[in-house]
């Protein structure tokens, strides 16, 4: 049986990509360092994914699966023999797993010579370039030359939302994962070095910049706007916020602004894609079973308000494409009023606004220059 490696047995690893591999006819080998999860998976050879929505829930069994500690030599052997590989560990962990992938790639080069494609499920702009840099730190010039031709680092856009489990659910089943029904997996068609695998839900696309921007500006940007406007009105959950007609229309207007910019950038051929995505997202945000909180989605406004992130980035992209970003600017103003005391960075942002003023925040947190149109628009809106 063909083997697929899933590096990372967390929410996306188990709840999305591992299931995609199993549904596509692969034996799934998870690489991880959580020995409790490794042992449990090897004891069972399967696990449960619960698909939840407002219509109810459905349990599905993912099998056959097994797991290997990524710090062992066996992990290297698994990389040598697999047909396809993916990572879902979080961008901060990627530098730590790069040496293992590098060793596996070198062993593969020496033993079989087959190309190795790794789907990077990290939702990080430029994840392929970052990962290649970390892997190449471990390689000789000869190995780098081989990797240039045979190591495919394939960016993916991960849109599936994973709700938190209650402590009782975790105690009952260590491997249980809950997910929403959405299961599309857009990937960078041009990044594969071997044959593109036939995977359930896979959407190979070129230029992949389109899907990266669609995910960041429509999904992440619209989600964040719901959170910040919802916080102002005292809502706890995203589904409560999007049920408010005023917030619904504001989110829709913001997302359609980004959608128009995407059409201007990538052509009329993507119009149906982006407009249907807006409709789908507005529906998915209403999923009560996700239990997604305003506090979580709005968390860390310092990061979410960076120049190249979901809100400021969307507004700048709209301006670049000749689209009025006014609906997005309303969301930016709401983000600046997110003063949740328990948040990791909101108090810092509020202190900067109070002590140093809006201009300082626009320049030092958002990276905007005073002569940029967006700088002026935010000042006027606030």
C-alpha positions, 0 to 999 in steps of 0.5 A: 500500500502507498504511504503518505507521511503527515509531519504533525499529528495536531488539529490540521494533521489529523483533522484534515490532511491525514484524512485526505491521505487516508481517503485517497488510498494511502496508509498514513504515517504520522511523524510527531514527538508527542509519545502519548499520541504516537502510542495511542495511534499505533495501538488503534491503527485508526482514529475518529474525525467528527464533522460538525455543523448546524445540521448535526455531526457525523463521525468518520474513521481514518485508517490505516494509520500509524505513528513514528517519533520524528526524533528517531532514525525510523523517521528518516527511513519513512521519508525515504520510502513515502510517496508523498509528504505534508507538514502541519506543525506551525511556522514557528516549528518549521525550523526545528523539523527542517533538519529531519526532512533534510536527512530524509531527503539526503537518504532518499537521494542516496538510496532511491533518487526519487523526487520528494514533494512536501505539501506545506500546510502552514498558512504562511506567506512564502512558507516554501522559500522559508523552508527551503532556506532552513533545509539548505542550511543542512546540505552540501552544495551537491545535495542542494543541486539535487534538491533544486531539481527534486525537492518540491516544497508545495505551498497549500492554502488551509481553509478548514476550521477546527473547533476546540474540544472540551476537556471531557471530549479529550479525556474520552478520546485522545485522538478525536478531532472535530472539523467543519465540513469544508475540505478543499485543499488548494496547492501550488501546481508549479511547485511539484517535482514529481507527479501531482498526487490524486488526492481528495479535495486537491486543487492544483492551481497556478499562479498560486498567489491567487489562493494565498491572497484569497485565503488571507484577505477573504477568509482571515480578513473577513473573520477578523473583521467579524471578531472586532465588530463583534467585540464592540457589541459584546458578542462572545462567539463569531456565529453571534456576531455574524448573525447581527445584520449590521456586522453581516453587511460590514463583513460582506462589504469588506470581503467583496472589496477584496474580491473585486481587487482579486478580480482586477489582479487575476482577471475575470476568470476568477470572479465566480470563484471569489464571489462564491467564496464570499458567500460560502465563508459568510455561511461557514462563519454561522456554524455554531458547532465551531464554538469559535470565540470573538476573543480567539479570532481577534487575538493578537491585533499587533500581528493582525494589523501588520502591513502584510497581514489580513487587514492592512494587507487587504486594504493596500491590495485594494488600493493597488488594484484601484478599489476603494478600501473604505469597508476594510478601513472600517474594520481597521478602526474596529481593530484599533478599539479591541482593548481586551485586557486578557489579550497578549498584545491588545494592551500594548497597542492600546497603550501605544495609542494612548501614550504616543498617538494614532500616527505612531501606531500607523507608522510603527505597527502598521508600517504605513507612511504619512504620505500613503492614502491608507494612512490618511483614510484610517486617520479620518475613519478613527 
